[in-house]
């Protein structure tokens, strides 16, 4: 995770179309509130495990529960793959794996990627504009 504290960093974020971001205390705030304070960037391998954890909380389940749901529905055992993602040992999970995780949670792929943190991935321009 990289923290940007300069005028140049904030200019970069505004030019990419970001309107909100996470503060260091993980609050969602409009960019205009920052007045050149810290703006966070994430790596993709950080965002996916955070999103899975958030979705587990929202759906009152666990990573094991997701794996069990995939095993029951598709007869595929991806427990170790999901563990690798959660421990950030997998840098780029496949869309197939994310699809299975989404299916086990009862959400679409689009819903999986609708999270403000995906707008703050270093090197990706406003992903929600591309998928909505």
N, C-alpha and C positions, 0 to 999 in steps of 0.2 A: 504494500500500500504506500502510495506516495502522497505527501502533503504539499500543497501549493500555497504559498503565502505571499507571492509577489503580485504586482499589478499585471505583469505579463501572464501569470498563471490564471488569474481571474478573467482577463481579456480572452484567453484561449477558451475557457469554459463557456463564457457568454457567446462567443462566436460559433461554438458548436451547437447552440440552441438549447443548452441546459437552462431550465427555469427553477429547478430545485436540486438540492443535494443534501447529503448527510453531513451534519456537523461532527466535530470530534467526539461529542457525547452521543452520537447516533440519533440526533433529532433531525427530522426533515424540515428544512427551512428554504424559503425562496432565496435565490442567489442575491437579490437586492438587499437582503438583511445582513450580508456578510461584510460589506465595506472593507474589502480586501483582507478578510480573515481567512482561515484555513478552508480549503476546498479539498475534499478527498477523492483520490482516484483509486480504483481497485484493479487487480489483475483478474482475469477470467477465472483462474483456478481458486480465487478467494470468494468470488460472487456466487458460484454454483453451490458450494457447500452451505454458504449463508442462506441462500434461497431454500435449499432443501430443509435446513433446520427451521426456518420461518414457516414453511408449509407444514412440516411435522407438527409444530405447535398449533397452527391454525386448524389442522385436521385431527388433532388429538391422537397422533400416532408417533411411531418411532421409525428410525431407519430400518430396524429389523421388521417392523410391521409393513413397511413398503416392500421390502425384499420378499416377505411371505406372501403379500398380495400378488406380486409379479409371478412368483413360483406357482401359486394356485391358479392364476388366470392363464398364464402362458407356458407353464411347465419349464421355466427357465430359471436357473439359479444364478443371480447376479449379486448376491450378498457381498462377495469379496470386491466386486467392481464398485459398488456403492461405498463400501468402506474405504477403498482407495481414493475415491472422490472426496469423501468427508475428511480424510487425513491429508488432503492436498498432495497426494503422490501421483495423481492423474492430473496432468496439466490441461488436457483438452478432452473432456468426456464427449463421447459420440452423441449425436442427435438421437440415435436409437436408444441409448441408455436413458437419456432425458425423457424420451417418449414413454418408455416403460415406467419410469418414476411418475410421470404425469398421469398415466393411465391408472396406476395403483392409487393415486390420490384422487382420481375422478375429475381431473382438470385437463384442459387442452394444453398443447405446447405453447400456444400464444399466452395463455394464462400463466404458465411457468415463467415466461420471460417478462411479464408485466410487473416490474419491480424497479423503483428508482435507482437501485444500485447498478442495474444493467446500463443505465445512462452514464455511469461514472467509471466505465471500464477504460483504462488507459489505451488510447489508440482507436476507439470505436466511436463513431459519430452517432449520437442519439438513436439508439436501436429501436425505441418505441415508434419513432416516425416511420421506420422501415417496415415494421410488422403490423401496424394498425391500418 
